[in-house]
């Protein structure tokens, strides 16, 4: 088990398996946490650049080039997001603020 980060409140180590769950809660202090990927815009630019290269190498031109570059870019970006833990992308772990949670009993 590799340690990917620490809880910002109690400094409990968090493993990859603990970070993969949908609602991330610290096992030490029970604080709700959120894992954010650092420099997310870099991966979007990289995906568009690789997608444009693929569309160019396939010989597409004009609007067809733009269409396929967009499709390839979305697929590449989805793969990056899906495999973010296996790729070991740099992350920041932050605590979810209590005031940002909207109560459900308000009409």
N, C-alpha and C positions, 0 to 999 in steps of 0.2 A: 504494500500500500504506500503510494507516494503522497506526501503532504503537499497540497496545492496552495494553502493559505492558512490564515489564522483569523479567529473571531476578533473584530475590532474592539469589543468590550472586555472580554475575559482572556483573550490570547490563547484559546483552545485550538490546537491544530485541527485542520479540516482536510479530509482526504478527498480524492476524486469521486469516490462512491457517494460520499455525503453531499458533494456539490451537484451531483446529477439529479437529485430529487427535485420535484417541481416546487415544493414549498420548503425552502432551505431554513432549517432551524438549528441553532448552535446546540451541540450535545451537552455543553457545559452550563451555560447560563440561560438556555431556552429563548434566546433572542432571535427574532425573525431576521434573516439576512438575505442579501441579493448579490449575486456574482455578476459583475459587469465586465465585458471585454474591453480592454484598453485599445485605443486607436482604431476604433471600428471603421472609420472612414478609409483607412489604408487598405483594408480588405475589400471594400467596395471598389476602390480605384484599381486595385490589382485584378479583381474579377472582370471589370470592364475592359482593362487592357488585354488580358488573356483572351477574353471573348472576342474582342476586335481582331486580334491576331488570328484566331481560329477562323473567323468569318472571312478575313482577307485571304488566308491560305486556301480556302475552299473556292475562291474566285467570285464571291458575291460582289455586286456593285449597287450603288445608289440606295434606294429605299429597302431593297431586299437585304443589303449589307447591314443597314441599321436594324432591321427587324431581327435578323439572326444573331447579330451582336447582342441585342437586348435579351433574346431568349437564352443564349449561351451564358451571358452575364448573370442572369437570375439563377440559372442552374448551378453555376460555379459558386455564387454567393450562398445559395441554399446548402450546398455541400460543405462549405466552410463553416456555416452556422451549425449544421448537423454534427460535424466531426470536431467541434471546438475543443472538447476535452481530450480527444485522442491526439489532436495537433499541438496540445500544450500551449495554447495561445495565452499571452499575458492577461491576467485578470485582476480586478480590484474587488475586494469583498467589503460591502458596506451594510450597515444596519438599517433596517426599514424604520422610518420614523413613525411613532404612534399617531401623530396628527395627520399623516398622509393616508391613513386607513379610513375609508368612508364607512360610517355606521350603516348597517342594513335596515334598521328599524325606523329610519326617518322616511316619511311619506314623500 
